């Protein structure tokens, strides 16, 4: 298949969505083992770790005592049932490792790097499941962050980071063959095309759309929270905010007039409010210029019109749009 590196990112993203595309990811993975691993992570992450069966996973996060987002992650119970794996953006893996070490005082846990030297790809599109099955030699996993491994040691994980699809993790010995299989059956996507898919899917990215200043409910991370399990760091704030409806802004979708892609940090204004929000991610999609951004509660209803103030002093209309921009469907192919 042809590389999309020199193509229009929006066109490449659309082609991948209706067919199958792949692109390399910067992924870090930590392994937590030991007799106290479940109890340990149950108190530090936002989802119900104790509910996981071997091979199952869940989207999760880590919060500060003030309820702010320290990390977003995928949490996976190993197929052998002897460890829990944390899939993280590569650039925050060291930070999370240090946080776990800080809390592991009297717990029987061992925290180590997993998959060092491995290569990770995202695989998306209508034909993603079929291609992943061919590479694995087995049916792909079902359920977000659930996993399945092949005889060659390649892991497949069901994810939604760029729309419904999969991640493939390949050990060094299988990396070249895995990439060759992907390239033979899918359109290769560069970082710009992957970014279009991510924004179209309405998926916030840590360090871009989410930071340590944000509450999970502000960042639309509701699906990473358990409201029924026992205590975890930051839970009191989550409960208080949920019960009182206490957020003043939240991450929204935005459709912008014109052809200019505004930079992150672009200020949003609304009638009667000059500080109605800010844009965090923006791309040129086949749907036009679309963005993710935080919008004040007085202006976050779908269809509300805001004004985006561009760096050159000009302005464009930005309308609040429901997320995801493009409805997701199972990554099929059968």
Secondary structure, 3 states (H helix, E strand, C coil): CCECCCCCHHHHHHHHHHCCEEEEECEEEEEEECCCHHHHHHCCCCCCHHHCCCCCEEEEEEECCCCEEEEEEEEEECCCCCEEEEEEEHHHHHHHHHHHHHHCCCCCCEEEEECCCCEEEEEECCCHHHHHHHHHCCCCCCCCCCEEECCCCCEEEEECCCCCEEEEEECHHHHHHHHHHHHHHCEECCHHHHHHHHHHCCCCCECCCECCCCECCCCCCHHHCCCCCCCCCCHHHHHHHHHHCCCCEEEEEEEECCCCCCCCCCEEEECCEEEEEEEEEEEEECCEEEEEEEEECCCCCCCCEEEEECCCCCEEEEEEECCCCCCCCCCCCC
